């Protein structure tokens, strides 16, 4: 008779562990970001941050990223050869400034991805993920008519889901900046909410935790481009992010970075505290 301990793989476990949608930690990432930073109603931001999570030092700031992600998990580092399709995906993320017991951070309140492994892995980490499509300007200078990025270059990204166009962001590059000058909350620690409902009707959730991700081996690309930006939201009857209506665009950025996520720690458990 099979025991649950006989099954292998991170999630979901199976007899051989080969078919898991997500492999074992640690997880390794490299990303291209087109990001728009803007101000909105701080009360709307606060409504996404249940106590003891609180708004951060910039309570009215939202950062939206249109990105292309490249990822591997430790148990199959040769996945680029085994199945290249499982090593990259495109994603739009909405970040807000947050804090926990005075430590500044950022929290993901919504994201759209186009691959199942990213969807599942994100939910394990506390990312509120849905399926959607992200498109962004992706210049290739080996194309004679695609100039390399530089001052004066323009970029655009947008997000679609369930037949709807949800948002669109733009960047007109005016300068290059050091990576360390990317504004808050872009480079801050990540606080997320892991939530899994119970299968029992009207029962409390099975998991309800505030967690902090542990990252190491962080690195960044040489070029960080900054400039003027714009962000537009489009109406939807099945989304809520439009409540974060932009009041003022602070800046727009294009940069690349990477890291390894080794796991995380539980900062607060709403079921026991």
C-alpha positions as CSV (number, residue, x, y, z in Angstrom):
1,X,0.0,0.0,0.0
2,X,1.3,3.4,-1.0
3,X,2.0,5.9,1.8
4,X,1.9,9.7,1.3
5,X,5.6,9.7,2.1
6,X,6.3,7.4,-0.8
7,X,5.2,10.1,-3.3
8,X,7.9,12.4,-4.7
9,X,8.0,15.9,-6.1
10,X,7.3,19.4,-4.7
11,X,3.7,19.9,-5.9
12,X,1.8,17.9,-6.6
13,X,3.7,14.8,-5.5
14,X,3.4,11.7,-7.7
15,X,4.9,8.2,-7.7
16,X,8.0,9.3,-9.7
17,X,7.9,13.0,-9.0
18,X,8.4,13.8,-12.7
19,X,5.0,15.3,-13.4
20,X,5.0,17.9,-10.7
21,X,3.9,21.3,-12.0
22,X,6.6,22.9,-9.9
23,X,9.9,21.5,-8.9
24,X,11.8,21.7,-5.6
25,X,13.2,24.9,-4.0
26,X,15.4,26.8,-4.4
27,X,13.9,28.6,-7.4
28,X,16.1,30.7,-9.7
29,X,14.8,33.8,-11.6
30,X,16.0,36.3,-14.2
31,X,13.7,39.0,-15.4
32,X,13.2,41.9,-17.9
33,X,11.0,44.6,-16.3
34,X,9.1,47.5,-17.9
35,X,7.7,49.3,-14.8
36,X,5.5,52.3,-14.1
37,X,5.5,54.0,-10.7
38,X,2.5,56.1,-9.8
39,X,0.4,57.6,-7.0
40,X,-3.2,56.6,-6.1
41,X,-5.7,56.8,-3.3
42,X,-3.8,55.6,-0.1
43,X,-7.1,54.3,1.4
44,X,-7.5,51.9,-1.5
45,X,-3.9,50.6,-1.1
46,X,-4.5,50.2,2.7
47,X,-7.6,48.1,2.0
48,X,-5.4,45.4,0.5
49,X,-3.1,45.2,3.6
50,X,-4.7,43.4,6.6
51,X,-3.3,43.9,10.0
52,X,-0.5,43.4,11.2
53,X,0.6,44.3,7.6
54,X,0.5,48.1,7.2
55,X,1.0,50.6,4.5
56,X,4.6,51.5,3.9
57,X,6.4,54.8,4.0
58,X,4.9,55.7,0.6
59,X,1.3,54.6,1.3
60,X,-0.1,56.0,-2.0
61,X,2.5,54.5,-4.3
62,X,1.8,51.6,-6.7
63,X,4.4,50.0,-9.1
64,X,3.2,48.0,-12.1
65,X,5.6,45.8,-14.0
66,X,5.2,44.2,-17.4
67,X,7.9,41.5,-17.4
68,X,9.4,38.5,-19.1
69,X,10.7,36.0,-16.6
70,X,13.2,33.1,-17.0
71,X,13.1,30.5,-14.3
72,X,14.6,27.2,-13.2
73,X,14.0,25.0,-10.1
74,X,16.9,23.2,-8.4
75,X,15.7,19.7,-9.1
76,X,15.8,20.2,-12.9
77,X,18.5,22.7,-13.7
78,X,18.8,21.2,-17.2
79,X,15.1,22.2,-18.0
80,X,16.4,24.6,-20.7
81,X,17.3,21.5,-22.7
82,X,14.6,19.1,-21.6
83,X,11.7,21.5,-22.3
84,X,12.6,25.2,-23.1
85,X,8.9,26.2,-22.9
86,X,8.9,25.5,-19.1
87,X,11.7,28.0,-18.5
88,X,10.1,31.3,-19.3
89,X,6.8,33.2,-19.0
90,X,5.4,36.7,-19.2
91,X,3.8,38.4,-16.3
92,X,2.2,41.7,-15.1
93,X,2.5,42.4,-11.4
94,X,0.9,45.1,-9.2
95,X,3.1,46.0,-6.2
96,X,2.3,48.4,-3.3
97,X,4.4,49.8,-0.5
98,X,3.9,47.9,2.8
99,X,5.5,47.4,6.2
100,X,5.6,44.9,9.1
101,X,6.6,46.0,12.6
102,X,8.4,49.0,11.1
103,X,10.3,47.0,8.4
104,X,9.6,48.5,5.0
105,X,8.7,46.1,2.1
106,X,6.4,45.6,-0.8
107,X,3.4,43.4,-1.3
108,X,2.0,41.9,-4.5
109,X,-1.8,42.5,-4.7
110,X,-2.5,41.1,-8.2
111,X,-0.6,39.4,-11.0
112,X,-1.4,37.8,-14.4
113,X,0.8,35.0,-15.9
114,X,0.6,32.8,-19.0
115,X,2.0,29.5,-17.7
116,X,0.7,26.9,-15.3
117,X,4.0,26.5,-13.4
118,X,4.2,30.2,-12.7
119,X,0.6,30.3,-11.5
120,X,1.1,27.3,-9.1
121,X,4.5,28.5,-7.8
122,X,3.2,32.0,-7.2
123,X,0.2,30.7,-5.2
124,X,2.6,28.7,-3.0
125,X,4.5,32.0,-2.3
126,X,1.4,34.1,-1.7
127,X,1.1,35.8,-5.1
128,X,-2.5,36.5,-6.1
129,X,-2.1,35.1,-9.6
130,X,-4.5,34.8,-12.5
131,X,-4.1,33.7,-16.1
132,X,-3.5,36.5,-18.6
133,X,-1.3,37.7,-21.4
134,X,1.5,40.3,-21.1
135,X,3.1,42.0,-24.1
136,X,5.9,44.5,-24.0
137,X,8.4,46.1,-26.4
138,X,11.3,43.7,-26.9
139,X,13.9,45.3,-29.2
140,X,16.6,43.1,-30.8
141,X,19.4,45.3,-32.1
142,X,20.5,42.5,-34.5
143,X,17.4,43.5,-36.5
144,X,18.7,46.4,-38.7
145,X,15.5,48.4,-37.9
146,X,15.3,47.8,-34.2
147,X,17.7,50.2,-32.6
148,X,19.2,49.4,-29.2
149,X,17.6,51.0,-26.2
150,X,18.9,54.5,-25.3
151,X,17.8,58.1,-24.6
152,X,14.8,58.8,-26.7
153,X,13.7,55.1,-27.0
154,X,10.0,54.4,-26.4
155,X,8.6,51.2,-24.8
156,X,5.0,50.0,-24.2
157,X,3.5,47.1,-22.3
158,X,-0.1,45.9,-21.9
159,X,-2.1,43.2,-20.2
160,X,-5.1,41.2,-21.4
161,X,-7.2,38.5,-19.7
162,X,-10.5,36.7,-20.5
163,X,-10.9,38.6,-23.7
164,X,-10.4,42.0,-22.1
165,X,-7.6,44.5,-22.4
166,X,-6.9,45.5,-18.8
167,X,-4.1,48.0,-18.7
168,X,-1.3,49.7,-20.7
169,X,1.9,51.4,-19.7
170,X,4.5,53.4,-21.6
171,X,8.1,54.6,-21.1
172,X,10.0,57.3,-22.9
173,X,13.7,57.0,-21.9
174,X,15.4,60.2,-20.8
175,X,18.4,59.0,-18.8
176,X,20.4,56.1,-17.4
177,X,20.5,55.6,-13.7
178,X,22.4,53.4,-11.2
179,X,20.4,50.3,-10.2
180,X,20.5,51.4,-6.5
181,X,18.6,54.5,-7.5
182,X,15.5,52.6,-8.5
183,X,12.8,54.1,-6.2
184,X,10.9,52.5,-3.3
185,X,9.3,50.0,-3.1
186,X,11.0,48.3,-6.1
187,X,14.1,46.9,-4.3
188,X,12.4,46.3,-0.9
189,X,11.8,42.9,0.8
190,X,8.7,41.0,-0.3
191,X,5.8,40.4,2.1
192,X,3.0,38.3,0.8
193,X,-0.2,36.7,2.1
194,X,-0.5,32.9,1.7
195,X,-4.2,32.0,1.7
196,X,-5.7,28.6,0.9
197,X,-9.4,28.1,1.7
198,X,-10.7,25.0,3.4
199,X,-12.6,22.3,1.5
200,X,-15.1,22.3,4.4
201,X,-18.0,24.6,3.9
202,X,-18.0,27.7,6.1
203,X,-14.8,26.6,7.8
204,X,-11.8,28.9,8.4
205,X,-9.1,28.8,5.7
206,X,-6.6,26.0,5.9
207,X,-3.7,28.4,5.5
208,X,-3.7,32.1,6.2
209,X,-0.1,33.5,6.7
210,X,1.9,36.6,6.3
211,X,5.2,35.6,4.9
212,X,8.6,37.1,3.9
213,X,10.5,35.7,1.0
214,X,14.2,34.8,1.5
215,X,16.3,35.7,-1.5
216,X,20.0,35.3,-2.2
217,X,22.5,35.7,-5.1
218,X,20.7,38.9,-6.3
219,X,22.2,40.4,-9.4
220,X,21.2,43.1,-11.9
221,X,21.9,44.1,-15.5
222,X,24.2,47.0,-16.3
223,X,21.7,49.3,-17.9
224,X,18.8,50.8,-16.0
225,X,16.8,53.2,-18.1
226,X,14.5,55.8,-16.6
227,X,12.2,58.4,-18.0
228,X,8.7,59.7,-18.5
229,X,5.8,57.2,-18.2
230,X,2.1,56.8,-18.5
231,X,-0.4,54.1,-17.2
232,X,-4.0,53.5,-18.3
233,X,-6.6,51.2,-16.9
234,X,-9.5,49.9,-18.9
235,X,-13.0,49.0,-17.5
236,X,-13.7,45.5,-16.4
237,X,-16.6,44.0,-14.6
238,X,-14.5,41.1,-13.2
239,X,-11.5,42.9,-11.9
240,X,-10.9,45.3,-8.9
241,X,-7.5,46.9,-9.7
242,X,-9.2,49.8,-11.4
243,X,-9.8,51.2,-7.9
244,X,-6.1,52.0,-7.9
245,X,-6.8,54.8,-10.4
246,X,-3.5,56.6,-11.2
247,X,-3.4,60.2,-9.9
248,X,0.2,61.0,-10.9
249,X,2.9,59.1,-12.7
250,X,6.2,59.4,-10.7
251,X,8.4,57.6,-13.2
252,X,9.0,54.7,-15.5
253,X,11.9,52.3,-15.7
254,X,13.4,49.4,-17.8
255,X,15.8,47.1,-16.1
256,X,16.9,43.5,-15.6
257,X,17.6,41.6,-12.5
258,X,17.7,38.1,-11.0
259,X,17.8,36.2,-7.8
260,X,17.4,32.8,-6.1
261,X,14.4,32.3,-3.8
262,X,15.4,29.8,-1.1
263,X,12.1,29.8,0.7
264,X,10.6,32.1,3.3
265,X,9.5,32.7,6.9
266,X,6.1,33.0,8.5
267,X,5.8,36.5,10.1
268,X,2.2,36.1,11.3
269,X,-0.4,33.3,11.2
270,X,-3.9,34.6,11.4
271,X,-5.3,31.2,12.3
272,X,-3.3,31.0,15.6
273,X,-2.5,34.6,16.6
